[in-house]
């Protein structure tokens, strides 16, 4: 999916956000790789959830499959940050994509043959989590190296990824309804293959430390931790994000998937997921236009609407209202994501950016597998809908506390490089 496939509205917004400073061969290739990967990722929750439900697994099975991925991602992402800074982000990202080509291809074969055993799906999810942990630190460290306008680059990528996530679930829901989950999972594997090829064509400026040069891995980890700990605004956000992971983001996908697919069908879940992606794209578009002096303050204000999706499902609203709630949540999180990513990438020294990104990713996602794994048992005890309402309320509490933390609300934006 290249620039020509995007709407004129998006293209115009990109220019308004500094498009001439954005587009280069390297950035275009990196941008395309992210969009292709996200298109495949957008198909995965629908295909995996529908496939597991078809084989007799409900919210508990979906939650365990997702928790296996999240737990291994969190456990490995810090080491992925060290490897990214030492060996080169691009090289590590390509290797991670190739691993996921093999794993997702294997899952497709399992669903195609009907041999779907939950523990096997969880093992594959764990391998995918390790691969994602190796991949993700590179995203944060590559963006400042391929674009002089970090805010604009984050907004462009966030919007394009959201458009891909809008299309992915809708296509997946249709394909699952017409054919099966196996075909969608095969397409997902192919998306990683295309992404690896595109990343292979990127040429990053700057030098990379090789083995035997500089301090060891333990010293690298310690240096990254010192840099992370010295930024009060960063670890304050991460601590509060852990609360949201347990209360809302972790349980949200298993619980909403179970509720919507059971009550409205897989196609409806795909369309609602697309509304979530569409809202995220809208949030990215707004972030292109709006460049606040205090980005985290503005992003925190947006968080007050991030629980709309959970609340709408918790209230048992009709499918059209669920789509609206998902769109609002997506827009708020899309705007927050640009503000947060830009703040991290512009307030961190480039030599340690991979490690800083890995620490903030590990911290922010540390409690997600807990929320995912507990989603099924907690739903049996208290009901899925009450839990979703609690998750929506948690976003209000977290937003209020964030605004009370002075280093968060007073963090200033860094001007773009020209």
C-alpha positions as CSV (number, residue, x, y, z in Angstrom):
1,X,0.0,0.0,0.0
2,X,1.8,3.1,-1.2
3,X,1.1,6.8,-1.2
4,X,-1.1,6.7,-4.3
5,X,-3.6,4.4,-2.5
6,X,-4.4,6.9,0.2
7,X,-7.1,9.5,0.0
8,X,-6.6,13.1,-1.1
9,X,-7.7,14.2,2.4
10,X,-4.9,12.2,4.0
11,X,-2.4,13.4,1.5
12,X,-3.3,17.0,2.1
13,X,-3.0,16.6,5.8
14,X,0.4,15.1,5.4
15,X,1.6,18.1,3.4
16,X,0.2,20.4,6.1
17,X,2.2,18.4,8.7
18,X,5.5,18.9,6.9
19,X,5.2,16.3,4.1
20,X,8.2,17.7,2.2
21,X,10.5,16.8,5.1
22,X,9.0,13.4,5.4
23,X,9.1,11.7,2.1
24,X,12.4,10.1,1.1
25,X,13.2,6.7,-0.3
26,X,14.0,5.3,3.1
27,X,10.9,6.7,4.8
28,X,8.7,5.6,1.9
29,X,10.0,2.0,2.2
30,X,9.7,2.0,6.0
31,X,6.2,3.5,5.8
32,X,5.1,0.8,3.3
33,X,6.5,-2.0,5.4
34,X,4.6,-0.8,8.4
35,X,1.3,-0.5,6.5
36,X,1.6,-4.0,5.0
37,X,2.4,-5.5,8.4
38,X,-0.5,-3.7,10.0
39,X,-2.9,-4.8,7.3
40,X,-2.1,-8.4,8.2
41,X,-2.2,-7.7,11.9
42,X,-5.6,-6.1,11.5
43,X,-6.9,-9.5,10.2
44,X,-5.4,-11.6,13.0
45,X,-7.8,-10.9,16.0
46,X,-10.9,-11.6,13.9
47,X,-9.5,-14.8,12.3
48,X,-7.9,-16.1,15.5
49,X,-11.0,-15.4,17.7
50,X,-13.5,-16.8,15.2
51,X,-11.3,-19.8,14.6
52,X,-10.9,-20.6,18.3
53,X,-14.6,-20.1,19.0
54,X,-15.4,-22.4,16.1
55,X,-13.2,-25.1,17.7
56,X,-14.9,-24.8,21.1
57,X,-12.8,-22.2,22.8
58,X,-14.5,-19.0,24.2
59,X,-13.2,-15.9,25.9
60,X,-10.9,-17.9,28.1
61,X,-9.1,-19.6,25.2
62,X,-8.8,-16.4,23.3
63,X,-7.4,-14.7,26.3
64,X,-4.8,-17.4,26.9
65,X,-3.7,-17.4,23.3
66,X,-3.2,-13.6,23.4
67,X,-1.6,-13.7,26.9
68,X,1.0,-16.2,25.6
69,X,2.0,-13.6,23.0
70,X,2.0,-10.6,25.3
71,X,3.9,-12.3,28.1
72,X,6.8,-13.4,25.9
73,X,6.8,-10.0,24.2
74,X,7.1,-8.2,27.5
75,X,9.8,-10.7,28.7
76,X,11.9,-10.3,25.6
77,X,11.4,-6.7,24.5
78,X,14.1,-5.2,26.8
79,X,16.7,-7.6,25.4
80,X,15.4,-6.7,21.9
81,X,16.2,-3.1,22.7
82,X,19.8,-4.0,23.5
83,X,20.2,-6.1,20.4
84,X,18.6,-3.4,18.3
85,X,21.1,-0.8,19.6
86,X,24.1,-3.2,19.2
87,X,23.3,-5.1,16.0
88,X,21.2,-2.6,14.1
89,X,17.4,-2.2,14.1
90,X,16.8,-3.0,10.5
91,X,18.6,-6.3,10.6
92,X,16.8,-7.4,13.7
93,X,13.4,-6.4,12.4
94,X,13.9,-8.4,9.2
95,X,14.9,-11.5,11.1
96,X,11.8,-11.1,13.3
97,X,9.5,-10.8,10.3
98,X,10.9,-14.0,8.8
99,X,10.3,-15.9,12.0
100,X,6.7,-14.8,11.9
101,X,6.3,-15.9,8.3
102,X,7.0,-19.4,9.5
103,X,4.9,-19.3,12.7
104,X,1.8,-17.8,11.1
105,X,2.1,-20.2,8.1
106,X,2.1,-23.0,10.7
107,X,-1.0,-21.7,12.4
108,X,-2.7,-21.5,9.0
109,X,-2.0,-25.2,8.3
110,X,-3.3,-26.2,11.8
111,X,-6.6,-24.4,11.2
112,X,-6.8,-25.7,7.6
113,X,-6.4,-29.3,8.8
114,X,-8.7,-28.8,11.8
115,X,-5.9,-29.8,14.2
116,X,-6.4,-26.9,16.6
117,X,-5.0,-27.6,20.1
118,X,-5.0,-24.7,22.4
119,X,-1.5,-25.3,23.9
120,X,0.0,-25.4,20.4
121,X,-1.6,-22.1,19.5
122,X,-0.2,-20.7,22.8
123,X,3.3,-22.0,22.0
124,X,3.2,-20.4,18.6
125,X,1.9,-17.2,20.2
126,X,4.8,-17.3,22.5
127,X,7.3,-17.5,19.6
128,X,5.5,-14.6,17.9
129,X,5.8,-12.6,21.1
130,X,9.6,-13.1,21.2
131,X,9.8,-12.1,17.6
132,X,7.7,-9.0,18.2
133,X,9.9,-8.2,21.2
134,X,12.9,-8.2,18.8
135,X,11.1,-6.2,16.2
136,X,9.4,-3.4,18.2
137,X,12.3,-1.5,19.6
138,X,13.5,-0.9,16.1
139,X,10.3,1.0,15.2
140,X,11.0,3.7,17.6
141,X,14.7,4.0,16.8
142,X,14.3,4.0,13.0
143,X,11.7,6.7,12.7
144,X,14.1,9.6,13.7
145,X,16.7,8.2,11.3
146,X,14.5,8.2,8.2
147,X,12.7,11.5,8.8
148,X,13.6,15.0,9.9
149,X,10.1,15.6,11.2
150,X,9.5,13.0,13.9
151,X,6.0,14.3,14.9
152,X,4.9,14.3,11.3
153,X,6.4,10.9,10.7
154,X,4.6,9.4,13.7
155,X,1.3,11.0,12.6
156,X,1.7,9.7,9.0
157,X,2.5,6.2,10.1
158,X,-0.1,6.1,12.8
159,X,-2.8,7.3,10.4
160,X,-1.8,4.9,7.6
161,X,-1.5,1.9,10.1
162,X,-5.0,2.8,11.3
163,X,-6.4,2.8,7.8
164,X,-4.8,-0.6,7.3
165,X,-6.3,-1.7,10.6
166,X,-9.7,-0.4,9.3
167,X,-9.5,-2.5,6.2
168,X,-8.0,-5.6,7.8
169,X,-10.7,-6.6,10.2
170,X,-13.5,-5.9,7.7
171,X,-11.8,-8.1,5.1
172,X,-11.0,-10.8,7.7
173,X,-14.6,-10.9,8.9
174,X,-15.9,-11.3,5.3
175,X,-13.3,-14.0,4.4
176,X,-14.0,-15.9,7.6
177,X,-17.7,-15.8,6.9
178,X,-17.2,-16.9,3.3
179,X,-14.3,-19.3,3.7
180,X,-12.4,-20.0,6.9
181,X,-9.9,-18.6,9.3
182,X,-7.0,-20.6,7.7
183,X,-6.9,-18.4,4.6
184,X,-6.8,-15.2,6.6
185,X,-3.9,-16.5,8.7
186,X,-2.0,-17.5,5.5
187,X,-2.4,-13.9,4.2
188,X,-1.1,-12.7,7.5
189,X,2.1,-14.7,7.0
190,X,2.5,-13.3,3.5
191,X,2.2,-9.8,4.9
192,X,5.3,-10.4,7.1
193,X,7.2,-11.7,4.1
194,X,6.4,-8.5,2.1
195,X,7.4,-6.4,5.1
196,X,10.8,-8.2,5.4
197,X,11.5,-7.5,1.7
198,X,10.7,-3.8,2.1
199,X,12.8,-3.4,5.2
200,X,15.6,-5.1,3.4
201,X,15.6,-2.2,0.9
202,X,15.9,0.5,3.6
203,X,19.4,2.0,4.1
204,X,19.8,3.7,7.5
205,X,22.4,6.4,8.1
206,X,24.8,6.1,11.0
207,X,27.0,3.4,12.4
208,X,26.1,0.4,14.5
209,X,28.2,-1.2,17.2
210,X,29.4,-4.7,16.5
211,X,30.1,-7.6,18.9
212,X,33.2,-7.0,20.9
213,X,33.0,-3.2,20.7
214,X,31.8,-1.1,23.7
215,X,30.4,-2.4,26.9
216,X,28.7,-5.8,27.4
217,X,25.0,-6.6,27.3
218,X,24.6,-6.1,31.1
219,X,26.1,-2.7,30.9
220,X,23.9,-1.8,28.0
221,X,20.8,-2.8,30.0
222,X,22.0,-0.8,33.0
223,X,22.6,2.3,30.8
224,X,19.2,2.0,29.3
225,X,17.6,1.6,32.7
226,X,19.4,4.7,34.0
227,X,18.2,6.8,31.1
228,X,14.6,5.5,31.6
229,X,14.6,6.1,35.3
230,X,15.9,9.6,34.9
231,X,12.7,10.7,33.1
232,X,10.0,11.2,35.6
233,X,7.4,11.9,32.9
234,X,8.1,8.6,31.2
235,X,8.0,6.2,34.1
236,X,5.0,8.0,35.6
237,X,3.0,7.3,32.4
238,X,4.2,3.7,32.3
239,X,3.1,3.0,35.9
240,X,-0.4,4.3,35.3
241,X,-0.5,2.5,32.0
242,X,0.0,-0.7,33.9
243,X,-3.3,0.0,35.6
244,X,-5.1,0.4,32.3
245,X,-3.5,-2.9,31.0
246,X,-5.1,-4.9,33.8
247,X,-8.4,-3.1,33.9
248,X,-9.1,-2.4,30.3
249,X,-6.7,-3.1,27.4
250,X,-5.8,-6.6,28.5
251,X,-9.4,-7.9,28.9
252,X,-10.9,-5.7,26.1
253,X,-10.1,-7.9,23.1
254,X,-11.1,-11.3,24.6
255,X,-14.2,-9.9,26.2
256,X,-15.4,-7.8,23.3
257,X,-14.6,-10.5,20.8
258,X,-16.6,-13.0,22.8
259,X,-19.6,-10.7,23.4
260,X,-19.8,-9.4,19.8
261,X,-19.1,-12.6,17.9
262,X,-21.5,-14.5,20.1
263,X,-24.2,-11.9,19.9
264,X,-23.7,-10.4,16.4
265,X,-21.4,-12.7,14.5
266,X,-17.8,-12.6,13.2
267,X,-18.6,-10.2,10.4
268,X,-20.0,-7.7,12.9
269,X,-16.9,-8.0,15.0
270,X,-14.8,-7.3,11.9
271,X,-16.9,-4.2,11.1
272,X,-16.7,-2.9,14.7
273,X,-12.9,-3.5,14.6
274,X,-12.7,-1.6,11.4
275,X,-14.5,1.3,13.1
276,X,-11.8,1.2,15.8
277,X,-9.2,1.5,13.0
278,X,-11.1,4.3,11.3
279,X,-11.2,6.2,14.6
280,X,-7.5,5.7,15.0
281,X,-6.9,7.1,11.6
282,X,-9.0,10.2,12.4
283,X,-6.9,10.7,15.6
284,X,-3.8,10.5,13.5
285,X,-5.2,13.1,11.0
286,X,-6.0,15.4,13.9
287,X,-2.5,14.9,15.3
288,X,-1.0,16.0,11.9
289,X,-2.8,19.3,12.2
290,X,-2.4,19.9,15.9
291,X,1.1,20.3,17.3
292,X,0.6,21.4,20.9
293,X,3.3,23.0,23.0
294,X,2.6,20.4,25.7
295,X,2.0,17.1,23.8
296,X,1.4,14.8,26.8
297,X,-1.1,17.2,28.3
298,X,-3.1,17.3,25.1
299,X,-2.8,13.5,24.7
300,X,-4.0,12.9,28.3
301,X,-7.1,15.0,27.6
302,X,-7.9,12.7,24.7
303,X,-7.6,9.6,26.9
304,X,-10.9,10.5,28.7
305,X,-12.7,9.2,25.6
306,X,-10.6,6.1,25.2
307,X,-12.9,3.8,27.1
308,X,-15.9,4.4,24.9
309,X,-15.6,1.1,23.2
310,X,-15.5,-1.0,26.4
311,X,-18.4,1.0,27.8
312,X,-20.6,0.5,24.7
313,X,-20.1,-3.2,24.8
314,X,-20.6,-3.3,28.5
315,X,-23.9,-1.6,28.1
316,X,-25.0,-4.1,25.6
317,X,-25.7,-1.5,22.9
318,X,-26.6,-2.5,19.3
319,X,-23.9,-3.0,16.7
320,X,-24.2,0.5,15.2
321,X,-23.6,2.0,18.7
322,X,-20.7,-0.4,19.2
323,X,-19.1,0.8,16.0
324,X,-19.5,4.4,17.2
325,X,-17.9,3.6,20.6
326,X,-15.0,1.9,18.9
327,X,-14.5,4.9,16.5
328,X,-14.3,7.3,19.5
329,X,-11.9,5.1,21.4
330,X,-9.7,4.7,18.3
331,X,-9.6,8.5,17.7
332,X,-8.6,9.2,21.2
333,X,-5.9,6.5,21.3
334,X,-4.7,7.5,17.8
335,X,-4.1,11.1,19.0
336,X,-2.5,10.0,22.3
337,X,-0.2,7.6,20.4
338,X,1.3,10.3,18.2
339,X,1.9,12.6,21.2
340,X,3.5,9.8,23.2
341,X,5.7,8.3,20.5
342,X,7.0,11.8,19.4
343,X,7.7,12.7,23.0
344,X,9.8,9.5,23.6
345,X,11.7,9.8,20.3
346,X,12.5,13.5,20.6
347,X,13.5,13.5,24.3
348,X,15.8,10.5,24.2
349,X,19.4,10.4,23.0
350,X,19.6,8.4,19.7
351,X,22.3,5.9,20.9
352,X,20.0,4.6,23.6
353,X,16.7,5.1,21.9
354,X,16.2,1.4,21.2
355,X,16.7,0.5,24.8
356,X,14.5,3.3,26.1
357,X,11.8,2.3,23.7
358,X,12.1,-1.3,24.9
359,X,11.8,-0.3,28.6
360,X,8.8,1.8,28.0
361,X,7.2,-0.9,25.9
362,X,7.9,-3.6,28.5
363,X,6.6,-1.5,31.3
364,X,3.5,-0.3,29.5
365,X,2.6,-3.9,28.4
366,X,3.8,-5.8,31.4
367,X,0.3,-6.2,32.9
368,X,-1.5,-6.9,29.6
369,X,-1.0,-10.7,29.7
370,X,-2.3,-10.6,33.3
371,X,-5.5,-8.8,32.1
372,X,-5.8,-11.2,29.1
373,X,-5.3,-14.3,31.2
374,X,-7.8,-13.2,33.9
375,X,-10.4,-12.1,31.4
376,X,-12.1,-15.5,31.1
377,X,-12.1,-16.5,34.8
378,X,-13.2,-12.9,35.9
379,X,-16.0,-12.9,33.3
380,X,-17.3,-16.2,34.7
381,X,-17.3,-14.7,38.2
382,X,-18.6,-11.2,37.6
383,X,-19.8,-11.2,34.0
384,X,-18.1,-9.7,30.9
385,X,-20.2,-6.6,30.7
386,X,-19.5,-5.3,34.3
387,X,-15.8,-5.9,33.7
388,X,-15.9,-3.8,30.5
389,X,-17.7,-1.0,32.3
390,X,-15.0,-1.0,35.0
391,X,-12.3,-0.8,32.3
392,X,-14.0,2.2,30.8
393,X,-14.2,4.0,34.1
394,X,-10.5,3.3,34.7
395,X,-9.5,5.5,31.8
396,X,-11.1,8.5,33.5
397,X,-9.2,7.8,36.7
398,X,-5.9,7.4,35.0
399,X,-6.4,10.5,32.9
400,X,-7.1,12.6,36.0
401,X,-4.0,11.3,37.8
402,X,-1.8,11.9,34.7
403,X,-2.9,15.6,34.6
404,X,-1.9,15.9,38.3
405,X,1.7,14.8,37.5
406,X,3.6,18.0,36.7
407,X,6.5,16.5,34.6
408,X,3.8,14.9,32.4
409,X,1.5,17.9,31.8
410,X,4.5,20.3,31.4
411,X,6.7,18.3,29.0
412,X,7.3,20.7,26.1
413,X,7.4,19.7,22.4
414,X,10.8,19.6,20.6
415,X,10.8,21.6,17.3
416,X,11.2,19.5,14.1
417,X,14.6,19.3,12.4
418,X,14.9,21.0,9.0
